[in-house]
Amino acid sequence: MYRYDEFDHQFVRQRTAQFRDQAERRMKGELSEDEFRPLRLMNGLYLQLHAYMLRVAVPYGTLSGRQMRQLAMIAERWDRGYGHFTTRQNIQYNWIKLEDTADILSALADVEMHAIQTSGNCIRNVTTDHWAGAAADEIADPRPVGELLRQWSSLHPEFSFLPRKFKIAVTGAPNDRAAVKVHDIGLRLHRNDKGEAGWEVIVGGGLGRTPMIGVTVRDFLPEPELIGYLEAIMRVYNLYGRRDNKYKARIKILVHELGADKFKSEVEAEYARKPQASTEVEERELKRIAAYFAAPQFDKLPRWSAAFEAAKLKNADFARWARNNLGVHKVGGYAIVNISLKPEGGIPGDASAEQMRLMADLAERYGSDELRVSHYQNIVLPHVRKDDVFAVWQALDGAGLAAANHGLVGDIIACPGLDYCALATARAIPIAQSISRAFTDIDRQEEIGPVSINISGCINACGHHHVGNIGILGLDKKGEEFYQITLGGSPSEKASIGTILGPGFAGHEVAGAVGKILDTYLKLRAPSEDFIATYSRLGAKPFKEALYAAA
C-alpha cells in the first residue's frame, strides 16, 4: 500500500491549515457563502439539505486497518456514528459541522488521507478494480498506475480548473470491474506478444443527463508514454471544452460533437508537439511506486481447504454466504471476501463506526491489513486464507455484516437521494429499502441469479442507474416523486446504457414493478442464462408487456 513521502505529508498538512483559516473567516462573516463555496469544495465539503457533507478520498479504493479505524473514529466523534461508502470508492459523512471540519481533515492527515479533489472542476479520485492485486483473472495490479495518476493529477496547475469535473478509472483485468467505459478516461491493461504492458485508452464515457459509452482512442499505448498521452487529452479538453454551459461541458460532449476521429487526431497532434523525451514516465518512478504495492507474503497452501469445506458442510448459512460472497483468488488456498453493506431493509453503503472497526480488526488479523471499497458500495477483504474464512464469517455475522447477497437482487446500489442531497429530485434510499424487503427470500434471490439494481435520486446519476441491469431514476413530476425504469444497462467490458421501458411509477409501486420484471425473466430465460443475456436476446418487449399490459 502506498505511503506518503515528505512532500505528501507537508502538502496535506498545509492544505488543512489553509482550510482552517478559510473556515474561521467564513464563521466570522469575513467570507460570504459565494466566496467560501469554491474553497470548501476544493476540500470535499458540500452544503447539503440538512448539514455539511464531507467526501473523503480513498484512492483506488484501498484502505489499511488503521485508516478504516480512523474513519470509524471520525464517524463517532463528528458525525452520527456511521459513514456512507459510495460508487466512487469514497466515504461520505452527512452530518458535519463547519467548525469541526478542519479537525476532521487533520485527523485524516494523521493516517495519510484527505478530501482534496473530491469535488470541483478538477481530476477527481482515481478509481480502479476493487479486486486489484488479488483477482485470478488479473493481468497485473493497476494500483501503481492509479497512484502515479494521483500524484500527477493532484493540484496539476494546468488541470485544476477544467471546464467540468473529470473522472479516471483503471483496470488490469479483462473482466472490467472498474466501469472504465463510463468514465471521462478509462484505462484497460493489455500485454502484447512480447509481454510488454500497454494501455487501451478510452475517452468520453459518462453518465448523468447525457449517458455515453467511451470510445477507444488508442488500442495499445506503451506504459512509459501514459502520462504524456493523458496530458495531451487533457490539453485538448481544456482548449475546446465548453465553459459557457455546464450541461455541455463534460469531455463526452466534446468527443461527441467533434466526432471520435477528429478528437483522436487532435490528441495525437497535441501529443506529437511535445518532445518524446519529456513525456516518458520514468521507469524507476513507477517501479518505486510498485514496490509499495508488492503482494503480501502468501503462505503455500493447497487450493482445497479441509477446514473451509467442513465448515460449509456443517453450516448451511455459511455455505450460502461462501457461494455468493467469495471471489476467486489468484493464489491457491486464499479467497476474496466481499462484505455486503446491504442488509435486509438497510441503507446501501452505510456502515456504523462499530462495523468499520470490526472490518479493520478482520483485515489486520486475517487479511494482510488490506481493505477495499467497491463500486457496489461494499467492502472487500482481498487476501483471506480459506482456512480463516469461517472465522471471518462468524465475526461478520455477529455484526450484521453477513448478508449473503453479493451480486444478487439484494445487493442494491443507491445514492443518498432526497434524504440528504440538495440536487436530488426524489428519494432513493426508501426505494432501495422497499425492494430489499420485497426480496427477503434468499432462495428466490439465488434462483434469479446475478442481477444489478441501481437507483439514482436525480439525473446526475450518482447511483449509476444507467448501467444497472435494472435502473431506477427518481424524478419530480408536478411536486410528486415518480420513478423511471430502464433495462439492459451494464458497466462491464461489454458496457451498455439501459433503455427506458415506459411511463414511470409511484414510489410504492416500484418494488412490485421490479418483481414483475424478474418474474418475466424467470419465465423466459434459457438454461444458464443470466438477466442481462436474456434481455439482450429478447429486448424490451416482453418486459414492457408484463409491466404495462394490465394498465
Secondary structure, DSSP 8 states (H G I E B T S, - for coil): -----HHHHHHHHHHHHHHHHHHHHHHTTSS-HHHHHHHHHTTTEEE-SSSEEEEE--GGGEE-HHHHHHHHHHHHHHSSSEEEE-TTS-EEEEEE-HHHHHHHHHHHHHTT---TTSSSSSB---EE-TTTTTBTT-SS--HHHHHHHHHHHTT-TTSSS-SS-B-EEEE-SSS-SS-GGGSSEEEEEEE-TT--EEEEEEE--B-TTS-B--EEEEEEEEGGGHHHHHHHHHHHHHHHS--S-GGG-SHHHHHHHH-HHHHHHHHHHHHHHS-HHHHS--HHHHHHHHHHT---------SS-HHHHHHHHH-HHHHHHHHHHEEEBSSTTEEEEEE----TT--TTEEEHHHHHHHHHHHHHHSTT-EEE-TTS-EEEEEEEHHHHHHHHHHHHHTT-----TTSTT--EE--GGGT-TT-SS-SHHHHHHHHHHT--HHHHHHH-S--EEEESSTT-TT-GGGSSEEEEEEEETTEEEEEEEE--B-STT-B--EE-SS-EEGGGHHHHHHHHHHHHHHH--TT--HHHHHHHH-SHHHHHHHHS--
